[in-house]
Amino acid sequence: MICNLLLVDDHSLIRAGVRALVMDIPGYAVIGEANDGTQLVELVERLNPDIVLLDISMKDTSGLDALQQLKRVRPHSKVLILSMHTDPSLIMQALESGAHGYLLKDTTATELKHALEALRDNERYLSPAIAHTVINQALTRAQKHQPDPAHAHNLTARQLEILRLIVRGKSTREIANGLNLSIKTVETHRAQVMKRLQIHDVAGLVLFAVREQIISLDD
């Protein structure tokens, strides 16, 4: 089954480049394009794309404004930001406004494929190049008083420990070795964490952990 994409960017060369990348990825097709965010809501309602690829910086209506308008009308729309900007506050604003992923414009075809597959599977995606940027930005927003994360989210101390290690990029084997647990035990804890938080991908866990201040600057 083909996954239909809507491409919104005010640079025709960028749209052509992304379209060419998509053509080389089986199972995906660009069914519509726009060079202005003001057209986004109307195009989404008319074309009903599976995923919207949206630039942040456009001349008339910014991608963030267009994204916020879209989310008010169609809150379940899947949006992948495609931008050259690596400013942490801008990235966080896009994610908090409802984007499911953030991809840099110098991406490769392989990374674009991974991002599209993630959104297609109802997961989130962050370019590896900006993952630490997102974490650091979220940590700077930490409040002086924060609830106990294990209590607030019904996680055991061990599950919280494993969540922190997952967010820090540790593999299941590394976590098992570091905590002197079996791989199966770690996998069980990981599955329980995802089930309790209703988050089923690592990128989503990262965003959740930094937003809820489950990781700190000392981690």
Phi and psi in degrees as a GROMACS rama.xvg file:
@    title "Ramachandran Plot"
@    xaxis  label "Phi"
@    yaxis  label "Psi"
@TYPE xy
-77.9588  136.137  ILE-2
-96.3474  118.834  CYS-3
-90.7419  135.335  ASN-4
-118.357  144.798  LEU-5
-114.089  127.849  LEU-6
-110.352  122.155  LEU-7
-125.186  110.065  VAL-8
-159.434  138.089  ASP-9
-85.1215  3.48814  ASP-10
-107.604  115.986  HIS-11
-62.8573  -34.1666  SER-12
-67.3288  -38.0224  LEU-13
-64.675  -44.3003  ILE-14
-61.3611  -41.2631  ARG-15
-63.8914  -40.3952  ALA-16
-65.8927  -44.5792  GLY-17
-65.9682  -41.4925  VAL-18
-59.3345  -41.1067  ARG-19
-64.6697  -40.1706  ALA-20
-63.66  -43.13  LEU-21
-64.0149  -36.8274  VAL-22
-61.4093  -25.7521  MET-23
-89.3698  0.0742567  ASP-24
-107.323  111.601  ILE-25
-59.8039  139.051  PRO-26
93.6909  3.71716  GLY-27
-132.145  148.65  TYR-28
-150.305  139.638  ALA-29
-85.8127  115.344  VAL-30
-102.423  -5.76874  ILE-31
-167.079  153.726  GLY-32
-138.58  154.553  GLU-33
-149.122  149.36  ALA-34
-108.927  14.3277  ASN-35
-152.354  134.733  ASP-36
-64.7102  -20.36  GLY-37
-65.6673  -20.8463  THR-38
-88.6113  -6.27548  GLN-39
-60.1487  -54.9198  LEU-40
-59.9574  -44.9829  VAL-41
-62.0351  -41.8073  GLU-42
-68.5898  -39.955  LEU-43
-63.6005  -41.8378  VAL-44
-68.1581  -33.0545  GLU-45
-82.5512  -41.8089  ARG-46
-95.5383  -22.5194  LEU-47
52.7218  57.2925  ASN-48
-71.3237  156.721  PRO-49
-77.0392  -36.5237  ASP-50
-140.093  138.615  ILE-51
-105.806  126.458  VAL-52
-98.7321  115.232  LEU-53
-126.949  128.236  LEU-54
-79.665  150.998  ASP-55
-84.8024  -45.4676  ILE-56
-97.295  107.655  SER-57
-132.573  157.527  MET-58
-64.6033  -51.0352  LYS-59
-87.9513  -61.7669  ASP-60
-116.437  124.66  THR-61
-66.8258  155.735  SER-62
-61.459  -34.6179  GLY-63
-65.5647  -42.7447  LEU-64
-62.5088  -44.1302  ASP-65
-63.7739  -40.0693  ALA-66
-62.2336  -45.3752  LEU-67
-63.1472  -38.9705  GLN-68
-63.9855  -43.5595  GLN-69
-62.8971  -42.6523  LEU-70
-67.1483  -27.9211  LYS-71
-70.9065  -35.3879  ARG-72
-86.2254  -44.8828  VAL-73
-132.728  82.0081  ARG-74
-62.2008  -20.3746  PRO-75
-95.1687  5.73252  HIS-76
-63.9345  138.177  SER-77
-92.4187  123.754  LYS-78
-125.439  127.445  VAL-79
-110.076  114.082  LEU-80
-73.5323  132.968  ILE-81
-122.641  106.953  LEU-82
-145.102  158.357  SER-83
-90.2542  -11.0476  MET-84
-81.2589  133.914  HIS-85
-116.284  12.376  THR-86
-62.4706  122.363  ASP-87
-61.2422  -38.9649  PRO-88
-66.1921  -35.7844  SER-89
-68.626  -40.8166  LEU-90
-62.5866  -46.4686  ILE-91
-62.8819  -39.1013  MET-92
-62.9093  -40.5093  GLN-93
-64.1029  -43.9844  ALA-94
-67.34  -40.2209  LEU-95
-71.2858  -20.9899  GLU-96
-82.7034  -6.84687  SER-97
120.747  1.73151  GLY-98
-67.1775  141.562  ALA-99
-91.2105  -12.2511  HIS-100
-162.89  163.787  GLY-101
-140.609  120.52  TYR-102
-126.811  134.452  LEU-103
-78.535  149.015  LEU-104
-69.865  -17.2674  LYS-105
-88.2672  22.8314  ASP-106
-64.0837  159.681  THR-107
-94.7508  166.363  THR-108
-61.246  -36.1643  ALA-109
-65.1268  -43.4748  THR-110
-68.9024  -38.2462  GLU-111
-60.6082  -41.5081  LEU-112
-60.885  -44.0856  LYS-113
-62.2139  -41.7059  HIS-114
-64.4974  -46.3117  ALA-115
-63.5597  -40.072  LEU-116
-64.1658  -39.4069  GLU-117
-61.9779  -49.4284  ALA-118
-65.628  -37.2394  LEU-119
-61.3662  -31.9282  ARG-120
-93.2882  18.1713  ASP-121
63.3331  32.2843  ASN-122
-111.881  178.365  GLU-123
-109.415  161.911  ARG-124
-145.39  133.447  TYR-125
-124.926  136.159  LEU-126
-56.411  132.172  SER-127
-53.3356  -30.7392  PRO-128
-66.1662  -20.5195  ALA-129
-114.927  1.34963  ILE-130
-58.3152  -47.0497  ALA-131
-67.1537  -33.7212  HIS-132
-60.8204  -43.3759  THR-133
-64.803  -43.8398  VAL-134
-61.7305  -48.6838  ILE-135
-62.4082  -39.5952  ASN-136
-64.5921  -43.0895  GLN-137
-64.793  -36.71  ALA-138
-66.8058  -30.6124  LEU-139
-67.7907  -16.0982  THR-140
-91.2524  3.36019  ARG-141
-57.041  135.591  ALA-142
-88.1121  157.853  GLN-143
-65.358  -36.7749  LYS-144
-113.732  122.649  HIS-145
-134.421  145.118  GLN-146
-70.3084  159.097  PRO-147
-65.9939  117.44  ASP-148
-63.7109  -36.2184  PRO-149
-64.9139  -41.7459  ALA-150
-70.1568  -43.3787  HIS-151
-64.4869  -31.8777  ALA-152
-115.384  15.2375  HIS-153
58.1025  40.892  ASN-154
-107.869  142.999  LEU-155
-75.0858  165.677  THR-156
-59.5636  -39.7635  ALA-157
-67.1512  -42.178  ARG-158
-63.3941  -39.5063  GLN-159
-64.1891  -40.231  LEU-160
-62.9933  -43.5124  GLU-161
-68.4604  -38.3945  ILE-162
-59.2711  -45.2558  LEU-163
-60.0716  -39.4532  ARG-164
-70.2277  -37.8295  LEU-165
-61.3645  -45.9295  ILE-166
-62.7389  -32.2977  VAL-167
-79.9528  1.87609  ARG-168
91.5138  13.4091  GLY-169
-77.3035  140.315  LYS-170
-78.4902  166.309  SER-171
-58.3773  -41.2354  THR-172
-65.6725  -42.1611  ARG-173
-62.9442  -40.8435  GLU-174
-65.0774  -45.0034  ILE-175
-60.298  -45.1388  ALA-176
-66.0443  -41.6377  ASN-177
-68.1395  -32.8231  GLY-178
-101.264  2.55467  LEU-179
58.3993  45.6057  ASN-180
-119.458  164.979  LEU-181
-78.7284  155.784  SER-182
-60.6794  -38.383  ILE-183
-62.9309  -39.7635  LYS-184
-64.1411  -43.2318  THR-185
-63.1538  -43.1916  VAL-186
-61.6171  -38.0419  GLU-187
-64.5411  -46.2966  THR-188
-60.8244  -43.6111  HIS-189
-59.8722  -44.5363  ARG-190
-64.2499  -39.2396  ALA-191
-66.6324  -38.8847  GLN-192
-61.6258  -48.3427  VAL-193
-63.1847  -38.0407  MET-194
-67.2349  -44.2325  LYS-195
-68.3841  -34.9123  ARG-196
-89.4017  -9.98144  LEU-197
58.0064  40.389  GLN-198
-127.829  127.181  ILE-199
-121.96  22.8986  HIS-200
-147.594  155.58  ASP-201
-65.3197  -40.8916  VAL-202
-59.2962  -39.7994  ALA-203
-65.4425  -37.8837  GLY-204
-64.714  -38.8154  LEU-205
-60.954  -49.8499  VAL-206
-61.4742  -41.5624  LEU-207
-63.8986  -46.368  PHE-208
-63.9895  -40.791  ALA-209
-76.4068  -34.5073  VAL-210
-66.6873  -39.4767  ARG-211
-90.4683  5.12686  GLU-212
60.1968  37.3165  GLN-213
-78.6351  -25.7088  ILE-214
-109.569  150.731  ILE-215
-126.196  174.574  SER-216
-64.233  -17.8012  LEU-217
-86.8716  -9.41496  ASP-218
